[in-house]
Amino acid sequence: MKHIYLICLFIAASVFTYAGEDNRAKAILDQTAKAYREAGGINILFEGTQRGTLLLKGECFYLECGGVKSWFDGETQWSYVEENEEVTVSNPSPEELQSINPYALINSYTTLFNYQYGNRHAIKGKQGNEVILTPRRKSDIKSIVLFISDNYQPLHITINLVNGQVQEFRIVSYKTHQPYAETTFHFNPKQYPDAEVIDMR
């Protein structure tokens, strides 16, 4: 299950010369976090290692990718696997959320990651800046490279795993100020009457 989520993400070890913090990187991350908080409901379509849809509002999200649907209301997470019609209910930790929802790291980078500025370049004609994150604690993730546009929207995310795998995600659509009801981020059992519920709380 965890591997599926990593493939769905929500974000180059050789560029690191030290582990630490970088004022330019911090300024970009701070502005990105501010833009995210002010964006209201967000609708993201992504492709790359996997294609999927991510709906965001504050700490809440809905993710659909690779045959898995996940809802998170800020406390409880429901993960539905279409193949076996099972839904797992849990209360994930901040670290677990970071591996499920790539945008969780926007609000947690100051405590979970060291960060460093990469370089400025263009992807598909759009200029932006690279910020490289490395986990402060042992993790399946070796590093995350964020490519952030000049208006502080993530455009490309590369996740380098400790096992050598690389997951890449391109943001193909990013819509802000979407009007989401609270039910958007809750599992509705009436829509999945045959689903087996596994409560891990």
N, C-alpha and C positions, 0 to 999 in steps of 0.2 A: 504493500500500500504506500509506504513512504517513498519507494522508488518511483511509483506512478506520479506522485505529487511533484517530485523533483523534476521529472520530465515535463510536467505541465508548467513550470515556472518560466506564477510568478515568478535569474538575474545573474590570468596569465602569469602564472607564478613567476616566470622568468624576469619580469620587470621589477620585482621587489629587490631592493637593496637593504632595506631595513623594515622593521615593523614599528609603526608609529602613526602619528597624526600629521596632517598637512593642512595649513590654514586655507589654501585655495580650495582644496577638496571639501573642507568643512563648510566654507561659504556656499558652495554649490549645493551640498546636501541640505543645508539649512534652508536655502531658497526653494529647493525641491519639496521639502517637507511643508513649508509654508504654502506653496502653490497647491499641494495636495489637500491640505486642510481647508483651503478656501474654495476648492473645486466642487464641493457638495457631492452628489452622486456621480460616479464615473462609470462609463461603459467602455471596456477595452476588448478589442479583438486582436489576437496574436497568432503568429505562425512561426515555423522554424522546426525545432526538434519535434514539436507537436503543435497542433492547432487547437484553439480554444477560445472561450469567452470568460471574462472576469468582470463582475459587477462589484463596485466598491462604494462604501459610504461610511466614513469614520473608521471604526475598528471592524465593521461588518463587511462580509464579502459573500459572493456566490461565484463558484468556479465550476466550469464545465469543460472537461478535457479528457481525452483518452478513455472514454467509457465510464468516467467517474464524475459524479456531481457532488459538490460540497457546499453546505450552507454554514455560515458562522454568524451568530447574532451578537458577538461581543463577549460571550461566555461559553455557550454550548455550540458544538460542531456536530453536524450530521454529514456522513459520507456515504453516498449511495453508489454501489457498484452494479452497473446494469447487467453484467454477464451472469452474476449469481443472485441478483435481486436481494442483496443484503444492504442494510443501512446500519452503520456503526455510529453510536452516539458517544461523545467524549467531551471533556473539558481540557483542551490542549494548553500546554505551557507556552510562554512567549517564544522559547526556542523552537518548539514544535510548529508554532504558527509561522515562524520565519521560513521553515522548509515547505510550508503549504502555500502561503500567500506571499509572493515576492514583494508586495508593497508594504508588508509588515516591517520590512527592514528599513523603510523610510523613516519610521517612527522609533526604531530601536538601534540605529547605527551607532549612536553615541555610547551605548553600553555593551553591545554585542560584537562590535567590529573595530579594528584599526582601519584607517582609510588614508588613501594617498591619491594625489592627482596623477592622471596618466598623461594624456595629450589631447590636443584639439585637432579635429579633422571633420570630414563630412561622410555621411552614410546616405546613399541615394539622394544626393544633392542637398541634404539638410545638415547644417553645421551644428556641432555640439562639442561637449567635453566628456572625457572619460574620467570616471572615478573608480578606483579599485579598492575593494573591501576584503579583508582577511579576518576570519573569526578569531576572537580572543581566547576561546576555549576549543577543546577538541571537538571536531565536527566532521560529518561526511563531506562538507564543503571545504575545498581548499582555498578558493577565492571567487569573488563575484566582480565582474566588470560591468559597470553601468555606463551607458552612453546617454547623456542627458542633453536635450535641446536647449537653445538659448532662451526659450520661454519656460524652462525647468519642467519639461515633461520627458519621462524616460522613453527612448526610442528603440533601444536595443539592450538586451541583457545576456551576458554570457556567464554561465555557472560552471566552474571547473571543480570536479569532484576529486576526492582523495584517490579513488580507484582509477583515475586517469580518464574517465569519461568527461565529455564536454557537452553541455546543453545550451542551445542558443535560441533566443526568442526575439522576434521582431514585432514591434507594435505597429499594426497596420491600420488601426482606427482607435482614436482616443477622444471620447466625448465627455464633456463635463456638465455639471448642473443638471443631472438627470433626476427626475422625480420618482424616487423609490419608496414604496410602502415598507413598513417593518416586516411584513410577511414575505418580502422578497428574500430575506435572509434566514427564513425558517423552513425546515422540512415539513411538507404537508402530507401526512400519511394517507389522506383520501385520494391523492393522485398516484399513490403507489400501494394499492391495497394488498398486493401479494408479497410485499417486501418483508423479509425477516429482520426484526429489529434486534441489534446486539448492543446492549447498554454497558459501556465501559466506565461509567462515572463511579 
